[in-house]
C-alpha cells in the first residue's frame, strides 16, 4: 500500500506539472490525491499504525481488544485531524487575506496605486507598479496581489507586448515580495506555524536576496520596453451608485487592513495563537468599518457587492483547495514512513543543503512552487542541526522554491494567472524572461549563502 500511495503522489505531481498542457485543473488533482490517499491509508490502517504508532495505539486502546473500527477511530482522532488542522490554519489565513483584499478593492482603496503610477515613462511605470506589488505581496496573498495588479496594468497599457513584459515583472515582484515575510507566502506561513522560523530572523535573512531577485530581472526587463509606453488613463472604475467613500474613509480602511496584517506577527508572539486568528480578527474589524461607511446603500445588489468579499463566493478558492489537497496528500505520505527513508538517502548521498536548494528551485519551475516546497519541508522535522529553528535548510527552501518557480510561467499560480490574463505562451516566457529570472535567482542565492556563512562564522 505504501508503493500505491507513493505512486499516486508521483502521478499527481506529473499531472500538476503538465496541467498547462492537459487542461486538468491543479486543484482537482490535489484534492483527489488528498482524499483518495487517506482512503487507501485507512483501508490498511492496522499495518500502518502498528508500523508508525504502535505505542500510542496500545495506550489509546487501554486494554480493549483491537478491531478495524477502533483502528479507524484512532487514525481519525490522532493522525488525520493533525494534518487537517495544519491545512485548515493555512486555508483560513488565505481566506482572511483574500477577503481583506476584496473589501479594500471593492471600496476603491487601491485606486491610490493607479494615481501614484500615472506616467507614460516606461521606467517610472515599471518600477512603480512592481514596487507596489513587491510591498503588497509581502503582506497579502501572492495570487490575489498579482491578479489585482494585472487588472490595474491591463487598464493602463494598450500594447499587448508591453503588457506581457510588465505583467511578467509583476509576477516576479509578487513572488519575491511574498517569500521574505512569514505572512506573504503559504510556505513562510507553514514554516512559521511549525516553529521552524521566527518572523524577524526569517525576514532579516531573506529580504536582501529577495530584493535582488526582483531588482536584477526588472532592470533587464526595463531594457526591453520603449521609452514611452502606449497608455490610456481612465477614471477610477465605476463600482455602483453608492460607492462614494471619500479619500479619508478609503485611507482609514487601507490602514486598518494593511496595518492589521503587519500586526499579526506581534499578535502571534504575544498570544502564541495561530496566525490565522489574527487575520480573522483584522478581517472582522475591517468588515464592520466597511458596513459602517457603506450604511447608506439601499440596493440589495450593491450591498452584496460591497458587503460580502467576492473571494468567499469564488475568487481564489481554487488555490485554497489546491493547498488543502497537497497538504493532506503529503500528510498521508508522511504517515507511511517512506519520507524518512528518502531523507536518510539524501543525507548519505547528497548531504548538501545548497545543492538540494538548487534542485528544488529547478523542480519548482517545472512542477509547482508550493508542491515542491511542502515536499521538502515534510522530509525533515524541526530540532536538529541545520533543521533547527531558524536553521539554514528552511531559509534555502523558502527562497529557492519561491524564486525558482518564476523560472517558468507554469511554476506558480501567479504565473498561470499571467498566462490566462495576457495570453503569454510558455515559449515566449522561456525566451524573454527565464534567463533574466535565472540571473536574479543566482545572485540572490549567492548573497543568501554569504549572509548565512558570515553570521555562522
PyMOL commands that set and color helices and strands:
alter all, ss='L'
color gray80, all
select helices_A, chain A and resi 2-17+19-22+26-43+45-52+54-61+68-106+111-116+122-137+142-156+160-179+186-193+199-222+247-262+264-271+275-293+300-307+310-313+317-336+338-349+353-366+369-379+385-387+392-404+413-422+426-456
alter helices_A, ss='H'
color red, helices_A
deselect
rebuild
show_as cartoon
